[in-house]
Amino acid sequence: MFVKQPTMADLFTQLGLESSDEAIESFIEQHKGLNETTYLHRAPYWNDAQVAFLKEALIEDAAWAEVIDELNARLH
């Protein structure tokens, strides 16, 4: 069974954020520069639900993990 790989827009929608290309790029520009020792889910701009989702998806190596890793790289 083929399951579609989530996109960055899908991730932003899942996180309850605006998911247009422009909004995603704006979010990344506003928030990039995380310290290299800061885990993505510990960034100060996430709410509790967003933190729980990001952390759980990575721990479970869920389908979301690849796109979360991409966002992590772009924010660091």
N, CA, C and O atoms as a Maestro MAE file, in Angstrom:
{
 s_m_m2io_version
 :::
 2.0.0
}

f_m_ct {
 s_m_title
 :::
 protein
 m_atom[304] {
  # First column is atom index #
  i_m_mmod_type
  r_m_x_coord
  r_m_y_coord
  r_m_z_coord
  i_m_residue_number
  s_m_chain_name
  s_m_pdb_residue_name
  s_m_pdb_atom_name
  i_m_atomic_number
  :::
  1 25 0.843 -1.181 0.000 1 A "MET " " N  " 7
  2 3 0.000 0.000 0.000 1 A "MET " " CA " 6
  3 2 0.885 1.241 0.000 1 A "MET " " C  " 6
  4 15 1.775 1.362 0.842 1 A "MET " " O  " 8
  5 25 0.660 2.142 -0.911 2 A "PHE " " N  " 7
  6 3 1.432 3.371 -1.025 2 A "PHE " " CA " 6
  7 2 0.777 4.461 -0.188 2 A "PHE " " C  " 6
  8 15 -0.418 4.733 -0.312 2 A "PHE " " O  " 8
  9 25 1.584 5.076 0.662 3 A "VAL " " N  " 7
  10 3 1.110 6.196 1.465 3 A "VAL " " CA " 6
  11 2 1.892 7.429 1.022 3 A "VAL " " C  " 6
  12 15 3.122 7.413 0.978 3 A "VAL " " O  " 8
  13 25 1.175 8.482 0.698 4 A "LYS " " N  " 7
  14 3 1.804 9.714 0.230 4 A "LYS " " CA " 6
  15 2 2.730 10.287 1.300 4 A "LYS " " C  " 6
  16 15 2.350 10.406 2.465 4 A "LYS " " O  " 8
  17 25 3.923 10.633 0.900 5 A "GLN " " N  " 7
  18 3 4.869 11.290 1.800 5 A "GLN " " CA " 6
  19 2 4.374 12.707 2.079 5 A "GLN " " C  " 6
  20 15 4.124 13.463 1.141 5 A "GLN " " O  " 8
  21 25 4.226 13.083 3.356 6 A "PRO " " N  " 7
  22 3 3.776 14.442 3.665 6 A "PRO " " CA " 6
  23 2 4.747 15.489 3.132 6 A "PRO " " C  " 6
  24 15 5.961 15.285 3.113 6 A "PRO " " O  " 8
  25 25 4.194 16.593 2.707 7 A "THR " " N  " 7
  26 3 4.983 17.716 2.210 7 A "THR " " CA " 6
  27 2 5.151 18.752 3.315 7 A "THR " " C  " 6
  28 15 4.549 18.637 4.382 7 A "THR " " O  " 8
  29 25 5.962 19.748 3.054 8 A "MET " " N  " 7
  30 3 6.129 20.842 4.011 8 A "MET " " CA " 6
  31 2 4.786 21.535 4.243 8 A "MET " " C  " 6
  32 15 4.463 21.903 5.373 8 A "MET " " O  " 8
  33 25 4.011 21.711 3.184 9 A "ALA " " N  " 7
  34 3 2.680 22.328 3.337 9 A "ALA " " CA " 6
  35 2 1.787 21.461 4.220 9 A "ALA " " C  " 6
  36 15 1.043 21.983 5.049 9 A "ALA " " O  " 8
  37 25 1.855 20.153 4.050 10 A "ASP " " N  " 7
  38 3 1.087 19.237 4.910 10 A "ASP " " CA " 6
  39 2 1.508 19.394 6.372 10 A "ASP " " C  " 6
  40 15 0.665 19.422 7.269 10 A "ASP " " O  " 8
  41 25 2.807 19.494 6.600 11 A "LEU " " N  " 7
  42 3 3.317 19.637 7.958 11 A "LEU " " CA " 6
  43 2 2.809 20.938 8.588 11 A "LEU " " C  " 6
  44 15 2.355 20.937 9.732 11 A "LEU " " O  " 8
  45 25 2.884 22.016 7.863 12 A "PHE " " N  " 7
  46 3 2.428 23.297 8.404 12 A "PHE " " CA " 6
  47 2 0.929 23.255 8.694 12 A "PHE " " C  " 6
  48 15 0.478 23.808 9.697 12 A "PHE " " O  " 8
  49 25 0.165 22.611 7.835 13 A "THR " " N  " 7
  50 3 -1.265 22.440 8.093 13 A "THR " " CA " 6
  51 2 -1.464 21.626 9.361 13 A "THR " " C  " 6
  52 15 -2.281 21.992 10.206 13 A "THR " " O  " 8
  53 25 -0.737 20.536 9.507 14 A "GLN " " N  " 7
  54 3 -0.833 19.677 10.693 14 A "GLN " " CA " 6
  55 2 -0.489 20.452 11.961 14 A "GLN " " C  " 6
  56 15 -1.070 20.208 13.019 14 A "GLN " " O  " 8
  57 25 0.443 21.372 11.856 15 A "LEU " " N  " 7
  58 3 0.849 22.174 13.004 15 A "LEU " " CA " 6
  59 2 -0.089 23.353 13.259 15 A "LEU " " C  " 6
  60 15 0.096 24.097 14.222 15 A "LEU " " O  " 8
  61 25 -1.098 23.525 12.394 16 A "GLY " " N  " 7
  62 3 -2.049 24.616 12.566 16 A "GLY " " CA " 6
  63 2 -1.533 25.959 12.097 16 A "GLY " " C  " 6
  64 15 -1.990 27.010 12.546 16 A "GLY " " O  " 8
  65 25 -0.567 25.910 11.181 17 A "LEU " " N  " 7
  66 3 0.043 27.129 10.648 17 A "LEU " " CA " 6
  67 2 -0.394 27.343 9.202 17 A "LEU " " C  " 6
  68 15 -0.829 26.407 8.530 17 A "LEU " " O  " 8
  69 25 -0.276 28.568 8.737 18 A "GLU " " N  " 7
  70 3 -0.557 28.881 7.340 18 A "GLU " " CA " 6
  71 2 0.397 28.058 6.487 18 A "GLU " " C  " 6
  72 15 1.589 27.973 6.781 18 A "GLU " " O  " 8
  73 25 -0.136 27.451 5.427 19 A "SER " " N  " 7
  74 3 0.674 26.497 4.668 19 A "SER " " CA " 6
  75 2 0.949 26.884 3.216 19 A "SER " " C  " 6
  76 15 1.364 26.042 2.420 19 A "SER " " O  " 8
  77 25 0.723 28.137 2.870 20 A "SER " " N  " 7
  78 3 1.088 28.566 1.517 20 A "SER " " CA " 6
  79 2 2.609 28.616 1.414 20 A "SER " " C  " 6
  80 15 3.298 28.723 2.428 20 A "SER " " O  " 8
  81 25 3.124 28.540 0.212 21 A "ASP " " N  " 7
  82 3 4.579 28.602 0.012 21 A "ASP " " CA " 6
  83 2 5.158 29.876 0.627 21 A "ASP " " C  " 6
  84 15 6.213 29.842 1.260 21 A "ASP " " O  " 8
  85 25 4.462 30.995 0.439 22 A "GLU " " N  " 7
  86 3 4.931 32.280 0.958 22 A "GLU " " CA " 6
  87 2 4.956 32.269 2.484 22 A "GLU " " C  " 6
  88 15 5.908 32.755 3.093 22 A "GLU " " O  " 8
  89 25 3.910 31.715 3.105 23 A "ALA " " N  " 7
  90 3 3.836 31.675 4.568 23 A "ALA " " CA " 6
  91 2 4.920 30.768 5.142 23 A "ALA " " C  " 6
  92 15 5.518 31.089 6.169 23 A "ALA " " O  " 8
  93 25 5.172 29.659 4.498 24 A "ILE " " N  " 7
  94 3 6.214 28.731 4.960 24 A "ILE " " CA " 6
  95 2 7.575 29.413 4.896 24 A "ILE " " C  " 6
  96 15 8.342 29.368 5.858 24 A "ILE " " O  " 8
  97 25 7.874 30.039 3.769 25 A "GLU " " N  " 7
  98 3 9.164 30.728 3.627 25 A "GLU " " CA " 6
  99 2 9.295 31.857 4.635 25 A "GLU " " C  " 6
  100 15 10.375 32.070 5.186 25 A "GLU " " O  " 8
  101 25 8.217 32.581 4.882 26 A "SER " " N  " 7
  102 3 8.229 33.667 5.857 26 A "SER " " CA " 6
  103 2 8.480 33.128 7.262 26 A "SER " " C  " 6
  104 15 9.270 33.701 8.011 26 A "SER " " O  " 8
  105 25 7.817 32.038 7.623 27 A "PHE " " N  " 7
  106 3 8.022 31.424 8.935 27 A "PHE " " CA " 6
  107 2 9.483 31.025 9.096 27 A "PHE " " C  " 6
  108 15 10.093 31.305 10.128 27 A "PHE " " O  " 8
  109 25 10.039 30.385 8.100 28 A "ILE " " N  " 7
  110 3 11.431 29.936 8.175 28 A "ILE " " CA " 6
  111 2 12.383 31.122 8.284 28 A "ILE " " C  " 6
  112 15 13.332 31.088 9.067 28 A "ILE " " O  " 8
  113 25 12.137 32.154 7.513 29 A "GLU " " N  " 7
  114 3 12.985 33.345 7.584 29 A "GLU " " CA " 6
  115 2 12.921 33.993 8.964 29 A "GLU " " C  " 6
  116 15 13.939 34.443 9.489 29 A "GLU " " O  " 8
  117 25 11.729 34.042 9.548 30 A "GLN " " N  " 7
  118 3 11.547 34.666 10.872 30 A "GLN " " CA " 6
  119 2 12.160 33.845 11.997 30 A "GLN " " C  " 6
  120 15 12.569 34.404 13.015 30 A "GLN " " O  " 8
  121 25 12.228 32.531 11.832 31 A "HIS " " N  " 7
  122 3 12.627 31.659 12.924 31 A "HIS " " CA " 6
  123 2 13.955 30.936 12.717 31 A "HIS " " C  " 6
  124 15 14.399 30.212 13.608 31 A "HIS " " O  " 8
  125 25 14.595 31.115 11.570 32 A "LYS " " N  " 7
  126 3 15.843 30.379 11.346 32 A "LYS " " CA " 6
  127 2 16.945 30.905 12.245 32 A "LYS " " C  " 6
  128 15 16.894 32.030 12.742 32 A "LYS " " O  " 8
  129 25 17.933 30.065 12.434 33 A "GLY " " N  " 7
  130 3 19.054 30.430 13.280 33 A "GLY " " CA " 6
  131 2 19.011 29.749 14.638 33 A "GLY " " C  " 6
  132 15 19.614 30.228 15.599 33 A "GLY " " O  " 8
  133 25 18.290 28.616 14.720 34 A "LEU " " N  " 7
  134 3 18.293 27.861 15.969 34 A "LEU " " CA " 6
  135 2 19.717 27.451 16.305 34 A "LEU " " C  " 6
  136 15 20.492 27.077 15.424 34 A "LEU " " O  " 8
  137 25 20.049 27.524 17.563 35 A "ASN " " N  " 7
  138 3 21.343 27.073 18.038 35 A "ASN " " CA " 6
  139 2 21.512 25.608 17.652 35 A "ASN " " C  " 6
  140 15 20.549 24.843 17.713 35 A "ASN " " O  " 8
  141 25 22.693 25.211 17.264 36 A "GLU " " N  " 7
  142 3 22.910 23.837 16.795 36 A "GLU " " CA " 6
  143 2 22.633 22.786 17.859 36 A "GLU " " C  " 6
  144 15 22.440 21.618 17.522 36 A "GLU " " O  " 8
  145 25 22.608 23.162 19.122 37 A "THR " " N  " 7
  146 3 22.322 22.206 20.188 37 A "THR " " CA " 6
  147 2 20.844 22.192 20.595 37 A "THR " " C  " 6
  148 15 20.453 21.408 21.461 37 A "THR " " O  " 8
  149 25 20.025 23.041 19.987 38 A "THR " " N  " 7
  150 3 18.600 23.104 20.323 38 A "THR " " CA " 6
  151 2 17.816 22.149 19.433 38 A "THR " " C  " 6
  152 15 17.863 22.246 18.206 38 A "THR " " O  " 8
  153 25 17.101 21.233 20.061 39 A "TYR " " N  " 7
  154 3 16.222 20.342 19.312 39 A "TYR " " CA " 6
  155 2 15.052 21.140 18.757 39 A "TYR " " C  " 6
  156 15 14.565 22.071 19.399 39 A "TYR " " O  " 8
  157 25 14.606 20.772 17.570 40 A "LEU " " N  " 7
  158 3 13.513 21.487 16.917 40 A "LEU " " CA " 6
  159 2 12.298 21.618 17.832 40 A "LEU " " C  " 6
  160 15 11.717 22.698 17.932 40 A "LEU " " O  " 8
  161 25 11.911 20.541 18.495 41 A "HIS " " N  " 7
  162 3 10.701 20.593 19.319 41 A "HIS " " CA " 6
  163 2 10.876 21.448 20.577 41 A "HIS " " C  " 6
  164 15 9.902 21.709 21.283 41 A "HIS " " O  " 8
  165 25 12.092 21.881 20.860 42 A "ARG " " N  " 7
  166 3 12.334 22.747 22.018 42 A "ARG " " CA " 6
  167 2 12.458 24.218 21.639 42 A "ARG " " C  " 6
  168 15 12.741 25.057 22.493 42 A "ARG " " O  " 8
  169 25 12.251 24.530 20.381 43 A "ALA " " N  " 7
  170 3 12.272 25.932 19.955 43 A "ALA " " CA " 6
  171 2 11.148 26.668 20.681 43 A "ALA " " C  " 6
  172 15 10.079 26.099 20.903 43 A "ALA " " O  " 8
  173 25 11.377 27.913 21.048 44 A "PRO " " N  " 7
  174 3 10.421 28.629 21.896 44 A "PRO " " CA " 6
  175 2 9.098 29.026 21.232 44 A "PRO " " C  " 6
  176 15 8.181 29.471 21.921 44 A "PRO " " O  " 8
  177 25 8.985 28.880 19.953 45 A "TYR " " N  " 7
  178 3 7.794 29.363 19.262 45 A "TYR " " CA " 6
  179 2 6.700 28.323 19.074 45 A "TYR " " C  " 6
  180 15 5.649 28.653 18.525 45 A "TYR " " O  " 8
  181 25 6.900 27.091 19.502 46 A "TRP " " N  " 7
  182 3 5.862 26.061 19.373 46 A "TRP " " CA " 6
  183 2 4.958 26.064 20.592 46 A "TRP " " C  " 6
  184 15 5.400 26.348 21.705 46 A "TRP " " O  " 8
  185 25 3.670 25.740 20.371 47 A "ASN " " N  " 7
  186 3 2.777 25.547 21.512 47 A "ASN " " CA " 6
  187 2 2.878 24.085 21.965 47 A "ASN " " C  " 6
  188 15 3.559 23.280 21.331 47 A "ASN " " O  " 8
  189 25 2.204 23.755 23.052 48 A "ASP " " N  " 7
  190 3 2.327 22.406 23.624 48 A "ASP " " CA " 6
  191 2 1.917 21.305 22.647 48 A "ASP " " C  " 6
  192 15 2.576 20.269 22.564 48 A "ASP " " O  " 8
  193 25 0.837 21.528 21.913 49 A "ALA " " N  " 7
  194 3 0.361 20.521 20.960 49 A "ALA " " CA " 6
  195 2 1.370 20.329 19.824 49 A "ALA " " C  " 6
  196 15 1.603 19.201 19.388 49 A "ALA " " O  " 8
  197 25 1.963 21.410 19.348 50 A "GLN " " N  " 7
  198 3 2.954 21.323 18.287 50 A "GLN " " CA " 6
  199 2 4.201 20.578 18.770 50 A "GLN " " C  " 6
  200 15 4.757 19.752 18.046 50 A "GLN " " O  " 8
  201 25 4.630 20.873 19.985 51 A "VAL " " N  " 7
  202 3 5.786 20.185 20.575 51 A "VAL " " CA " 6
  203 2 5.515 18.690 20.650 51 A "VAL " " C  " 6
  204 15 6.355 17.882 20.253 51 A "VAL " " O  " 8
  205 25 4.339 18.320 21.159 52 A "ALA " " N  " 7
  206 3 3.998 16.906 21.305 52 A "ALA " " CA " 6
  207 2 3.986 16.205 19.949 52 A "ALA " " C  " 6
  208 15 4.496 15.092 19.819 52 A "ALA " " O  " 8
  209 25 3.409 16.849 18.947 53 A "PHE " " N  " 7
  210 3 3.360 16.244 17.605 53 A "PHE " " CA " 6
  211 2 4.765 16.046 17.043 53 A "PHE " " C  " 6
  212 15 5.101 14.952 16.589 53 A "PHE " " O  " 8
  213 25 5.581 17.085 17.067 54 A "LEU " " N  " 7
  214 3 6.935 17.000 16.501 54 A "LEU " " CA " 6
  215 2 7.756 15.918 17.199 54 A "LEU " " C  " 6
  216 15 8.418 15.111 16.547 54 A "LEU " " O  " 8
  217 25 7.705 15.909 18.508 55 A "LYS " " N  " 7
  218 3 8.480 14.945 19.277 55 A "LYS " " CA " 6
  219 2 8.011 13.515 19.009 55 A "LYS " " C  " 6
  220 15 8.827 12.628 18.760 55 A "LYS " " O  " 8
  221 25 6.707 13.297 19.059 56 A "GLU " " N  " 7
  222 3 6.157 11.959 18.841 56 A "GLU " " CA " 6
  223 2 6.440 11.451 17.433 56 A "GLU " " C  " 6
  224 15 6.796 10.286 17.254 56 A "GLU " " O  " 8
  225 25 6.286 12.310 16.442 57 A "ALA " " N  " 7
  226 3 6.516 11.897 15.055 57 A "ALA " " CA " 6
  227 2 7.961 11.464 14.843 57 A "ALA " " C  " 6
  228 15 8.222 10.512 14.108 57 A "ALA " " O  " 8
  229 25 8.891 12.150 15.475 58 A "LEU " " N  " 7
  230 3 10.301 11.775 15.325 58 A "LEU " " CA " 6
  231 2 10.632 10.507 16.104 58 A "LEU " " C  " 6
  232 15 11.359 9.648 15.607 58 A "LEU " " O  " 8
  233 25 10.106 10.383 17.313 59 A "ILE " " N  " 7
  234 3 10.367 9.186 18.117 59 A "ILE " " CA " 6
  235 2 9.855 7.940 17.406 59 A "ILE " " C  " 6
  236 15 10.520 6.904 17.386 59 A "ILE " " O  " 8
  237 25 8.665 8.052 16.822 60 A "GLU " " N  " 7
  238 3 8.054 6.910 16.144 60 A "GLU " " CA " 6
  239 2 8.584 6.718 14.728 60 A "GLU " " C  " 6
  240 15 8.218 5.759 14.049 60 A "GLU " " O  " 8
  241 25 9.449 7.633 14.283 61 A "ASP " " N  " 7
  242 3 9.939 7.621 12.908 61 A "ASP " " CA " 6
  243 2 8.771 7.507 11.935 61 A "ASP " " C  " 6
  244 15 8.797 6.726 10.983 61 A "ASP " " O  " 8
  245 25 7.762 8.300 12.203 62 A "ALA " " N  " 7
  246 3 6.530 8.307 11.414 62 A "ALA " " CA " 6
  247 2 6.789 8.862 10.019 62 A "ALA " " C  " 6
  248 15 7.878 9.352 9.722 62 A "ALA " " O  " 8
  249 25 5.780 8.777 9.179 63 A "ALA " " N  " 7
  250 3 5.886 9.313 7.812 63 A "ALA " " CA " 6
  251 2 6.251 10.790 7.828 63 A "ALA " " C  " 6
  252 15 6.809 11.309 6.861 63 A "ALA " " O  " 8
  253 25 5.936 11.465 8.930 64 A "TRP " " N  " 7
  254 3 6.240 12.892 9.050 64 A "TRP " " CA " 6
  255 2 7.726 13.158 9.273 64 A "TRP " " C  " 6
  256 15 8.184 14.276 9.038 64 A "TRP " " O  " 8
  257 25 8.483 12.169 9.714 65 A "ALA " " N  " 7
  258 3 9.858 12.390 10.147 65 A "ALA " " CA " 6
  259 2 10.721 13.047 9.073 65 A "ALA " " C  " 6
  260 15 11.516 13.935 9.378 65 A "ALA " " O  " 8
  261 25 10.575 12.626 7.843 66 A "GLU " " N  " 7
  262 3 11.422 13.176 6.769 66 A "GLU " " CA " 6
  263 2 11.204 14.678 6.585 66 A "GLU " " C  " 6
  264 15 12.165 15.438 6.471 66 A "GLU " " O  " 8
  265 25 9.952 15.097 6.558 67 A "VAL " " N  " 7
  266 3 9.665 16.519 6.349 67 A "VAL " " CA " 6
  267 2 9.984 17.326 7.614 67 A "VAL " " C  " 6
  268 15 10.354 18.496 7.519 67 A "VAL " " O  " 8
  269 25 9.848 16.717 8.785 68 A "ILE " " N  " 7
  270 3 10.252 17.401 10.021 68 A "ILE " " CA " 6
  271 2 11.763 17.589 10.021 68 A "ILE " " C  " 6
  272 15 12.250 18.645 10.425 68 A "ILE " " O  " 8
  273 25 12.507 16.589 9.578 69 A "ASP " " N  " 7
  274 3 13.962 16.721 9.457 69 A "ASP " " CA " 6
  275 2 14.342 17.855 8.499 69 A "ASP " " C  " 6
  276 15 15.286 18.606 8.747 69 A "ASP " " O  " 8
  277 25 13.591 17.962 7.405 70 A "GLU " " N  " 7
  278 3 13.849 19.051 6.447 70 A "GLU " " CA " 6
  279 2 13.619 20.407 7.107 70 A "GLU " " C  " 6
  280 15 14.437 21.316 6.967 70 A "GLU " " O  " 8
  281 25 12.503 20.541 7.829 71 A "LEU " " N  " 7
  282 3 12.230 21.800 8.519 71 A "LEU " " CA " 6
  283 2 13.310 22.083 9.546 71 A "LEU " " C  " 6
  284 15 13.767 23.219 9.668 71 A "LEU " " O  " 8
  285 25 13.727 21.059 10.290 72 A "ASN " " N  " 7
  286 3 14.791 21.204 11.262 72 A "ASN " " CA " 6
  287 2 16.059 21.757 10.613 72 A "ASN " " C  " 6
  288 15 16.663 22.697 11.130 72 A "ASN " " O  " 8
  289 25 16.454 21.187 9.505 73 A "ALA " " N  " 7
  290 3 17.661 21.635 8.806 73 A "ALA " " CA " 6
  291 2 17.520 23.094 8.351 73 A "ALA " " C  " 6
  292 15 18.464 23.878 8.446 73 A "ALA " " O  " 8
  293 25 16.343 23.436 7.864 74 A "ARG " " N  " 7
  294 3 16.146 24.802 7.363 74 A "ARG " " CA " 6
  295 2 16.096 25.833 8.490 74 A "ARG " " C  " 6
  296 15 16.415 27.001 8.270 74 A "ARG " " O  " 8
  297 25 15.702 25.417 9.688 75 A "LEU " " N  " 7
  298 3 15.630 26.347 10.813 75 A "LEU " " CA " 6
  299 2 16.965 26.456 11.564 75 A "LEU " " C  " 6
  300 15 17.174 27.403 12.323 75 A "LEU " " O  " 8
  301 25 17.852 25.503 11.355 76 A "HIS " " N  " 7
  302 3 19.166 25.587 11.981 76 A "HIS " " CA " 6
  303 2 20.095 26.284 11.027 76 A "HIS " " C  " 6
  304 15 21.271 26.473 11.338 76 A "HIS " " O  " 8
  :::
 }
 m_bond[303] {
  # First column is bond index #
  i_m_from
  i_m_to
  i_m_order
  :::
  1 1 2 1
  2 2 3 1
  3 3 4 2
  4 3 5 1
  5 5 6 1
  6 6 7 1
  7 7 8 2
  8 7 9 1
  9 9 10 1
  10 10 11 1
  11 11 12 2
  12 11 13 1
  13 13 14 1
  14 14 15 1
  15 15 16 2
  16 15 17 1
  17 17 18 1
  18 18 19 1
  19 19 20 2
  20 19 21 1
  21 21 22 1
  22 22 23 1
  23 23 24 2
  24 23 25 1
  25 25 26 1
  26 26 27 1
  27 27 28 2
  28 27 29 1
  29 29 30 1
  30 30 31 1
  31 31 32 2
  32 31 33 1
  33 33 34 1
  34 34 35 1
  35 35 36 2
  36 35 37 1
  37 37 38 1
  38 38 39 1
  39 39 40 2
  40 39 41 1
  41 41 42 1
  42 42 43 1
  43 43 44 2
  44 43 45 1
  45 45 46 1
  46 46 47 1
  47 47 48 2
  48 47 49 1
  49 49 50 1
  50 50 51 1
  51 51 52 2
  52 51 53 1
  53 53 54 1
  54 54 55 1
  55 55 56 2
  56 55 57 1
  57 57 58 1
  58 58 59 1
  59 59 60 2
  60 59 61 1
  61 61 62 1
  62 62 63 1
  63 63 64 2
  64 63 65 1
  65 65 66 1
  66 66 67 1
  67 67 68 2
  68 67 69 1
  69 69 70 1
  70 70 71 1
  71 71 72 2
  72 71 73 1
  73 73 74 1
  74 74 75 1
  75 75 76 2
  76 75 77 1
  77 77 78 1
  78 78 79 1
  79 79 80 2
  80 79 81 1
  81 81 82 1
  82 82 83 1
  83 83 84 2
  84 83 85 1
  85 85 86 1
  86 86 87 1
  87 87 88 2
  88 87 89 1
  89 89 90 1
  90 90 91 1
  91 91 92 2
  92 91 93 1
  93 93 94 1
  94 94 95 1
  95 95 96 2
  96 95 97 1
  97 97 98 1
  98 98 99 1
  99 99 100 2
  100 99 101 1
  101 101 102 1
  102 102 103 1
  103 103 104 2
  104 103 105 1
  105 105 106 1
  106 106 107 1
  107 107 108 2
  108 107 109 1
  109 109 110 1
  110 110 111 1
  111 111 112 2
  112 111 113 1
  113 113 114 1
  114 114 115 1
  115 115 116 2
  116 115 117 1
  117 117 118 1
  118 118 119 1
  119 119 120 2
  120 119 121 1
  121 121 122 1
  122 122 123 1
  123 123 124 2
  124 123 125 1
  125 125 126 1
  126 126 127 1
  127 127 128 2
  128 127 129 1
  129 129 130 1
  130 130 131 1
  131 131 132 2
  132 131 133 1
  133 133 134 1
  134 134 135 1
  135 135 136 2
  136 135 137 1
  137 137 138 1
  138 138 139 1
  139 139 140 2
  140 139 141 1
  141 141 142 1
  142 142 143 1
  143 143 144 2
  144 143 145 1
  145 145 146 1
  146 146 147 1
  147 147 148 2
  148 147 149 1
  149 149 150 1
  150 150 151 1
  151 151 152 2
  152 151 153 1
  153 153 154 1
  154 154 155 1
  155 155 156 2
  156 155 157 1
  157 157 158 1
  158 158 159 1
  159 159 160 2
  160 159 161 1
  161 161 162 1
  162 162 163 1
  163 163 164 2
  164 163 165 1
  165 165 166 1
  166 166 167 1
  167 167 168 2
  168 167 169 1
  169 169 170 1
  170 170 171 1
  171 171 172 2
  172 171 173 1
  173 173 174 1
  174 174 175 1
  175 175 176 2
  176 175 177 1
  177 177 178 1
  178 178 179 1
  179 179 180 2
  180 179 181 1
  181 181 182 1
  182 182 183 1
  183 183 184 2
  184 183 185 1
  185 185 186 1
  186 186 187 1
  187 187 188 2
  188 187 189 1
  189 189 190 1
  190 190 191 1
  191 191 192 2
  192 191 193 1
  193 193 194 1
  194 194 195 1
  195 195 196 2
  196 195 197 1
  197 197 198 1
  198 198 199 1
  199 199 200 2
  200 199 201 1
  201 201 202 1
  202 202 203 1
  203 203 204 2
  204 203 205 1
  205 205 206 1
  206 206 207 1
  207 207 208 2
  208 207 209 1
  209 209 210 1
  210 210 211 1
  211 211 212 2
  212 211 213 1
  213 213 214 1
  214 214 215 1
  215 215 216 2
  216 215 217 1
  217 217 218 1
  218 218 219 1
  219 219 220 2
  220 219 221 1
  221 221 222 1
  222 222 223 1
  223 223 224 2
  224 223 225 1
  225 225 226 1
  226 226 227 1
  227 227 228 2
  228 227 229 1
  229 229 230 1
  230 230 231 1
  231 231 232 2
  232 231 233 1
  233 233 234 1
  234 234 235 1
  235 235 236 2
  236 235 237 1
  237 237 238 1
  238 238 239 1
  239 239 240 2
  240 239 241 1
  241 241 242 1
  242 242 243 1
  243 243 244 2
  244 243 245 1
  245 245 246 1
  246 246 247 1
  247 247 248 2
  248 247 249 1
  249 249 250 1
  250 250 251 1
  251 251 252 2
  252 251 253 1
  253 253 254 1
  254 254 255 1
  255 255 256 2
  256 255 257 1
  257 257 258 1
  258 258 259 1
  259 259 260 2
  260 259 261 1
  261 261 262 1
  262 262 263 1
  263 263 264 2
  264 263 265 1
  265 265 266 1
  266 266 267 1
  267 267 268 2
  268 267 269 1
  269 269 270 1
  270 270 271 1
  271 271 272 2
  272 271 273 1
  273 273 274 1
  274 274 275 1
  275 275 276 2
  276 275 277 1
  277 277 278 1
  278 278 279 1
  279 279 280 2
  280 279 281 1
  281 281 282 1
  282 282 283 1
  283 283 284 2
  284 283 285 1
  285 285 286 1
  286 286 287 1
  287 287 288 2
  288 287 289 1
  289 289 290 1
  290 290 291 1
  291 291 292 2
  292 291 293 1
  293 293 294 1
  294 294 295 1
  295 295 296 2
  296 295 297 1
  297 297 298 1
  298 298 299 1
  299 299 300 2
  300 299 301 1
  301 301 302 1
  302 302 303 1
  303 303 304 2
  :::
 }
}
